[in-house]
Amino acid sequence: MLLTDMSQQLLFCLRFGLLGLVLGVFYDVLRAVRTHFRLRRWGTGLLDMLFCLIGLLGFLLLMLRGTDGRLRLYLLLGLGAGFLLYRKTVSAYFLRLLLWVLHLLGQAVEGLRQALLWMFSFPRGN
């Protein structure tokens, strides 16, 4: 039997809060990719499935490591609190930053493509 005092329970709750925050960041990264590349129904479904699998894997591994696989209510509360705290505070700004970075990366790739096409184009003489 796993004996935990209040300080250990608080530590577990904070760890799951941090996991919730990391999952919030990961969700925004996937949302920025979905928005930037204008993914339709299948792309959105695949990214949502990826998020759910990564979130479930992270939750289960952290739960197994910290509490020997015992599900406690404070773990779910910590996870939800971390996710909602991120989503309600800095999520919109971080999403704008990610979209701006993706836009700049797209411009850089397009410039590189144009430079490569120019380098390997042969002059057309008369």
MOUR-V281522 format. One record per residue. RES is the residue in three letters. PHI is phi in whole degrees, -180 to 180 (999 if undefined). PSI is psi in whole degrees, -180 to 180 (999 if undefined). NEAR is the number of other C-alpha atoms within 12 Angstrom. Layout:
res->RES phi->PHI psi->PSI near->NEAR
res->RES phi->PHI psi->PSI near->NEAR
This chain:
res->MET phi->999 psi->134 near->7
res->LEU phi->-86 psi->115 near->15
res->LEU phi->-97 psi->125 near->12
res->THR phi->-131 psi->136 near->16
res->ASP phi->-94 psi->-178 near->10
res->MET phi->-63 psi->-36 near->11
res->SER phi->-68 psi->-39 near->11
res->GLN phi->-68 psi->-38 near->17
res->GLN phi->-64 psi->-41 near->22
res->LEU phi->-64 psi->-40 near->20
res->LEU phi->-63 psi->-43 near->19
res->PHE phi->-62 psi->-43 near->33
res->CYS phi->-62 psi->-41 near->30
res->LEU phi->-67 psi->-37 near->26
res->ARG phi->-63 psi->-42 near->30
res->PHE phi->-72 psi->-28 near->36
res->GLY phi->-64 psi->-41 near->29
res->LEU phi->-66 psi->-39 near->29
res->LEU phi->-62 psi->-41 near->36
res->GLY phi->-62 psi->-40 near->33
res->LEU phi->-65 psi->-44 near->29
res->VAL phi->-64 psi->-40 near->29
res->LEU phi->-66 psi->-33 near->34
res->GLY phi->-65 psi->-42 near->34
res->VAL phi->-64 psi->-44 near->31
res->PHE phi->-63 psi->-39 near->29
res->TYR phi->-63 psi->-42 near->32
res->ASP phi->-68 psi->-35 near->31
res->VAL phi->-63 psi->-46 near->28
res->LEU phi->-66 psi->-36 near->31
res->ARG phi->-67 psi->-37 near->31
res->ALA phi->-66 psi->-41 near->29
res->VAL phi->-63 psi->-44 near->28
res->ARG phi->-63 psi->-40 near->25
res->THR phi->-72 psi->-45 near->22
res->HIS phi->-66 psi->-43 near->25
res->PHE phi->-91 psi->4 near->16
res->ARG phi->50 psi->53 near->15
res->LEU phi->-71 psi->142 near->18
res->ARG phi->-91 psi->-152 near->14
res->ARG phi->-62 psi->-47 near->11
res->TRP phi->-69 psi->-42 near->12
res->GLY phi->-64 psi->-42 near->19
res->THR phi->-64 psi->-42 near->22
res->GLY phi->-63 psi->-41 near->16
res->LEU phi->-66 psi->-42 near->18
res->LEU phi->-68 psi->-38 near->25
res->ASP phi->-65 psi->-40 near->23
res->MET phi->-66 psi->-40 near->16
res->LEU phi->-62 psi->-44 near->20
res->PHE phi->-62 psi->-45 near->25
res->CYS phi->-64 psi->-42 near->20
res->LEU phi->-66 psi->-44 near->15
res->ILE phi->-66 psi->-43 near->22
res->GLY phi->-64 psi->-44 near->28
res->LEU phi->-66 psi->-43 near->20
res->LEU phi->-62 psi->-46 near->16
res->GLY phi->-63 psi->-43 near->24
res->PHE phi->-63 psi->-47 near->33
res->LEU phi->-67 psi->-42 near->24
res->LEU phi->-65 psi->-42 near->19
res->LEU phi->-69 psi->-36 near->28
res->MET phi->-68 psi->-43 near->28
res->LEU phi->-65 psi->-40 near->19
res->ARG phi->-71 psi->-40 near->17
res->GLY phi->-87 psi->-38 near->27
res->THR phi->-123 psi->18 near->27
res->ASP phi->56 psi->33 near->17
res->GLY phi->84 psi->7 near->16
res->ARG phi->-88 psi->122 near->22
res->LEU phi->-80 psi->125 near->21
res->ARG phi->-120 psi->149 near->22
res->LEU phi->-64 psi->-37 near->17
res->TYR phi->-66 psi->-21 near->24
res->LEU phi->-69 psi->-45 near->33
res->LEU phi->-67 psi->-37 near->27
res->LEU phi->-65 psi->-41 near->25
res->GLY phi->-64 psi->-43 near->28
res->LEU phi->-62 psi->-49 near->34
res->GLY phi->-65 psi->-39 near->29
res->ALA phi->-65 psi->-42 near->27
res->GLY phi->-65 psi->-42 near->27
res->PHE phi->-65 psi->-48 near->30
res->LEU phi->-69 psi->-35 near->24
res->LEU phi->-61 psi->-43 near->23
res->TYR phi->-66 psi->-48 near->28
res->ARG phi->-64 psi->-33 near->24
res->LYS phi->-89 psi->-9 near->16
res->THR phi->-111 psi->-70 near->17
res->VAL phi->-110 psi->3 near->18
res->SER phi->-61 psi->-44 near->26
res->ALA phi->-64 psi->-40 near->20
res->TYR phi->-69 psi->-40 near->17
res->PHE phi->-67 psi->-37 near->23
res->LEU phi->-65 psi->-42 near->28
res->ARG phi->-62 psi->-41 near->20
res->LEU phi->-63 psi->-43 near->18
res->LEU phi->-64 psi->-42 near->26
res->LEU phi->-65 psi->-38 near->25
res->TRP phi->-65 psi->-43 near->18
res->VAL phi->-64 psi->-42 near->18
res->LEU phi->-63 psi->-37 near->23
res->HIS phi->-64 psi->-45 near->19
res->LEU phi->-64 psi->-41 near->15
res->LEU phi->-63 psi->-39 near->15
res->GLY phi->-63 psi->-42 near->17
res->GLN phi->-66 psi->-39 near->14
res->ALA phi->-66 psi->-42 near->14
res->VAL phi->-65 psi->-41 near->14
res->GLU phi->-65 psi->-41 near->14
res->GLY phi->-64 psi->-40 near->14
res->LEU phi->-65 psi->-40 near->14
res->ARG phi->-63 psi->-44 near->14
res->GLN phi->-64 psi->-39 near->14
res->ALA phi->-66 psi->-42 near->13
res->LEU phi->-65 psi->-40 near->13
res->LEU phi->-64 psi->-38 near->12
res->TRP phi->-68 psi->-41 near->12
res->MET phi->-64 psi->-35 near->11
res->PHE phi->-102 psi->10 near->10
res->SER phi->-88 psi->140 near->10
res->PHE phi->-92 psi->142 near->9
res->PRO phi->-67 psi->143 near->8
res->ARG phi->-104 psi->107 near->5
res->GLY phi->-91 psi->163 near->4
res->ASN phi->-92 psi->999 near->3
